[in-house]
Amino acid sequence: MSAESLVVEVVRSGFVESTHRARMLAVDAAGSPVRVHGAVDVLVSPRSSLKPLQGLGMVRAGLGLDGELLALACASHTGEPFHVEGARRVLAGAGLDESALRCPADLPEDAASRERVLRSGGAPSPLYMNCSGKHSAMLATCAANDWPLETYLSPAHPLQKALRDTVEELTGERVAATGVDGCGAPLFFVSMVGVTRAFRSLVLAQEGTPERRIADAFRAHPEWTSGTTKPEARLMRALPGLMLKSGAEAFDAFAFADGRAGAVKIEDGGYRARMPATVEALRALGFEADVLEELAVGVLLGGGRPVGEVRLRR
């Protein structure tokens, strides 16, 4: 499956300064391709876009979370106070605290939260790291099963084997390779076709099933899966029924309640090109909203004022 890549261009002062190539897959409610750009059937690293599948694996293994805390378990959060307190709640529910976390220490990504921490004399903490919700949920799952806590990030750990099995089941693909994500957790390589198939299975599952619980947690609590000002949360608020999860190196995956779904990967990992390409995928499936118009073009600054834009090449 191959077609010409999309091109996102960076225009400064009227000149095309840079370009980013994007792979895109968009399928209709029946799962049939509507738009394909680039090689979407080759191996790719979805990074944190696989967190909903990892969250599903944890729920199947006995993780007793729902609502906002289940959304946080699948999140790449910005370290806002409610994210941090949520991670503490997950750990406390398992009789643990932040000393059990094996993700790196960090400061909040959210600027206001980061400034608050620094002004109060705070320091980097694993709780502020964007994957702390997932790591807290991993530890809670281990505690529920009496699995070892210290080695929960090892690919040979029972937890990680269960999560790998879940990824393989929902994508319909064998994990071709396992790497290490930025947070230290195992990273699974599959295709964009497989990721899109997996997201469809979450939103189309029967109400009350573990799969549907993941999708419903995302859609009910979008700020818990990313942050209050993140474009992913804005899209889910504006398009009820949409589930969307971003990943590092400019990957997005999404699915709508009726089965429309897709995935986007910027080939050079250029994050600024991600949202224009994702908006194009959503529009290809018939979605329209004011927020799509706003996110389709990124503002480029020079001297603190707009001097250009990041946009899809037409």
N, C-alpha and C positions, 0 to 999 in steps of 0.2 A: 504494500500500500504506500504509494508515494505521489506527491504532487509538489508544485513549486511552493517554497516557503513564503510566508508573509514577511513583509519588511516594515519595520518601525524606524522612522527617521527622526533624527535630532536636528532641528532647524534653529540656528542662531543668527540673528540679524539678517534673515533672509537667505542664508546659505545652509545647505545640508552639511552639517559638521561631522555626524556619525550615523551609522546604520546598525540595526540589530535584526537578525533573522529569527523568525518564530515558527515553530511547529504548532499546528492546531488541529484538533479533532472535535467536531460537534456532531452529535447524533440526535435523531428525533425521538419521539415518545416510544416508538417501536424498537429503538436501538439501531436504526439504519443511518449510515453516515449522510450528513447534509453538507458539511464542508470538511475538507481534508487539506492541510498544507504541511508539507515536509514529511519525513519518514516517521510516522507515528507508531509503527509496529516494531521498531527496534528498541533495544534496551535503553532505559533512561533512569535517572535517579530522581524519584518524585520528592525526596527529602520529607519535609513535614506534611506534605499532602497525604502521606500514608498514615498519619496519626489517627484518623477515624477508624481505620482498619485495626490498628494496634489497640485502640480503645475497645473495639468490638471483641478482640481476642481476650482482653482483660475482663470484660463483662462476662463472657462465656466461661472464664476461669474462676468466677466468683466475686469479682469486684462489685461491691454493693453501693454504687453511686448512681445518682439520677440528677436530672435538672442541671443547674449551673455547674455543679461539681463534676458531673460527667462531661459537660462541655469543656471544662477546664482540663480534664484528663486528656483531651484531644487537641489542646490549644498550643498555639505559638503566641503567648501573651506578651503584653508590653510592660509588665511589672507594676501596674497600677495597684493601689492599696487593696482593692477587693480581690485581685488575682493572688496577691501574696497571702492574704488572710485565708483565701480559699485553699491554697496549697497547705497551709498550716492545719486547716480543718481536716483535710484528707489524711495527713500524716497522724494527727492526734487521734483520729478514728481508728487507726491501726496501732495505737500505742507508741508512736514514733515521733521524732522531731527532725529538724533540718539537718542534724548531724548524720543522718542516714543517707542523705542525698549524695549521689555520685556525679551529678551534673556540675559543670564549672561554676565558680562564683562570678557574678556579674552585677552591674548596676541596671536599673530599669531602663528600658528603651524609651518609654514615655518621658518626654522632657520635663514636665512638671513634677512627675514622681521622682525622677532622678535628682532634680534640684532639691526637693524636699529631703531626700535621703542625705545628700551631701551637706545641706545647711544644718541638719540635725547632728552632724558628725558621724553619720553612718558610713559603712564600707560595703564593698561588693559582697554579695551573699548568693549561695545557690538558689535561694528562694526567689531572687529577682530575675534569675536566668529564664529566658522565654519558654524553656521546656520543663520548668519545675512542676507544672501541673501533671504532665505525663509521668515524670519520674516519681512524684508522690503517689500517683495511682499505681505505678509498677510496684512500688514497695508495699502498698496496701494489698495488692493482689498476691504478692509473695507471702505476706503475713497471713492472709486468709487461707493459704494452702500449706503453711508451714514449710515454705521453700526458703533456701538460704537468702539472706538479705544482702550480705556484703558483695556477692558476685552476681547481682541481678542483671548487670549489663553484659555478661558473658554470652556469646552466641550459643554456648552449650548449656546454658541455664534452662530449666524447665519452662520458665516464663517466656524467654525469647524463642524457644522452640514452638510454643503454643502460638505466639504472635506470627511467626513465620508461616505456620500451618494456615492461620486465618488469612493472611495475605495471599497465599497460594490458592486457597479455596475461592475467595471472592474475585480475584483477578482472573482465575481460570488458567494460570500460568505457573510454571515452576520458577521459583526465585533462582535466577541464573548466577547471582553473585551476592555476597554479603560484605558490606563495608562498615565504616564507622561514621556516624553522623556527628555534627558539631557538638552535640551534647554528650557524646560518648556512647550512645545507644546503637545497637546494630541497625544497619541501613540496608534495605532490600531493593535490588534492581529488577524492575519489570518493564513493561511497555506502557505507552499512553493508552493504547487500546485496552489493556488489562485494567488500568486505573479507572478509566471511564466505565468499564463493565462493573467494577466493584462499587463505584459510587451509585450507579443505577440500582444495584441490589440493595443498598441501604435505604434509599427513598421509596422503593417499591415494595419493601417488606411489609408484612401484616403488622398492624398496630399492636404494640405491646411486646413484640419480639426484640431480642437484643439489637438486631440490625436497625430496626425502626427507632428504638430508644436513642441510638447514636444520632440519627438524622434529626429526630425531634428535639434533642438537646441543643444541637447546633442552631436550629431555626428559632427556638424559643429564647436562646441566650447568646446571640451573635457576639456581643462585647466580651463574653467570657472566652470565646475561641480565638480572639485576636486582641482587640482593644477598642476603646470608645470612639476613637477617631480614625480607625483603620478602614481602608476602602472595602475590605471584605465584609466588615460589619455593616457598612453603609449599604452595600449591595443587598445583603440579606434582609435588612430592614425595609428597603425599598421594593423588594421582590419577594413577598411572602411565599413560602414554599421552596425557596432556593437554599441549598446547602453548598457552601464554598469553602475550600481550605487551600491556603497557599503553602508553598514550600520554598526553602532557600534555593539560590541559583535560579530564581525566576520561574517557578513552576506553579501552576494553578490547576485545580480540579474542582468540578462542580456538578451538581445534579438537581433537577427540579422535581417536584412531587409527582408529575405525570410521566417521568422517565426521560425527559430531555436532559442531556448531559454532555460533558466535554472535558477537555484538558488542553492546557497551553504550556509550552516550554520555550523560553527564549534561549537560543542555542549558545550564546556566549555568557549566559547567566546575568545579563544586564537587567537589574530589577526595575529600572525606570521604564523599560519597554513592556513590562508584564501586563499592566492594566489596560493600555490601549489594545493589546492583542486579546485579552480576556473579554473586554467589552465587544470586540468584533465577533467573538465566538457566541456571546449571548445574543447579539443582534441577529446573527445568522439563524438562530433558533426562534426568532420572532419576539424577543423581549424588547420592551421599550420603557423607559422611565427617565425622568430628568437627571437622575444620578449617572446614567450611562453617558449622557451628553457631557456631564462635568468630568467624568473619569476617562473619557475617550482621548483627551488631550492633556498632557502634562505641561505645566508652566516651567519655562526655563528662565532663570534669573541672571542678570548681569548688573553688578553694582547695587543689588537689592531691589531691582525693578524688573518686570517682565521684558525680555528681549527675544524670546523665541518659544518653541514648544516641542514636545515629544509627541509624535502622532503617527498613525498608520499611513503608509504610502498608498495613495490611490492611483 
